[in-house]
Amino acid sequence: MSSKAFVSVHALSAGYLTLPERFFVTPLEDPTARKTVPSLSFLIQHTSQETGKVTRTVFDLGIRQKLEDYAAPIFKHAQTRQPLSGDHDTLKSLSACGLGPDDIDIVMFSHLHWDHIGTPSDYPNSTYIIGPGAAKLIDGSRAAATGSHNHFEEGMLDMKRTIELPSTGLPATPPPLEEQATLSAQAQRLAGYFSRPWHRKGHFEAVLDVFDDGSMYVVSAPGHIDGHINLLCRLENGKHVYLAGDSCHDRRLLTGEKGVATWSDAAYPGVICCIHQDKGQAEKTLRAIRDTIRDPGELKEVEVVFAHDWAWEQSAKREGRFFPGGL
Ligand SMILES: [Zn+2]
């Protein structure tokens, strides 16, 4: 396949929330500091060089427009994140530029925390992609975990239209026939893109080349929560964009100025709390991203954007990088 294949990447406004700094970085100058940050989503458009077919992916759906439609524990938790809004959401951001839900082939979630899932049912014909191990968070089999943000809505995704990526440790095999048969025709058509083998690329241990042309890689980015994935995209100018989801919550974690925070909570005595489910893994993922910025190798130049990257959003708005503009 051609090495010149590329995608276009467009930022989408998808709401905002307010985060206390003490949950994310250490050391702190001001333990009471809070920051209102976006929950960025992205439209990624791929055109097949052979057939001209356009495949559109939306990466994350941000905050839900109707906050009251969140499950009660999430709605309650969300109130601690005021100021908070799900307006615009991805649907409104897309429709302002002439795209409707049926133009979106794939909705991919970096992970299933409430501030990234938006309103999945707004995309009634799209195929949902979730990372390895994410499905068990929403199938009702999981006991409640530490932290009020760790509540997941059972049945939030139509599983007939959902593809869970295979574990990175297993040899790639297409899902068994009986499992595929339960997928919608559209999801079955897309399943081939996501049953390719995971492989090492640069500093990343496991990536999956979605279109088999080097234009868009899913990157396994473990540590934050089960099934956390990132996206590495090649632009027409040969530069790369790395969509980091919640691998990072603060630019100073990328520069090394700050470390990942921990804290204790009277509700969970004896437990060291961290915004990441597995702090060690999250730090390893962060290191791979940092190393890629410093030493991009064949990627030439990599711009990293994380979901709550408020400074990036400010300059991107000025520079017209939101849809219909692009990165
Ligand atoms: Zn988040």
Residues whose N, C-alpha, C, O or C-beta is under 5 A from the ligand:
A	BS01	ZN	D115 D246
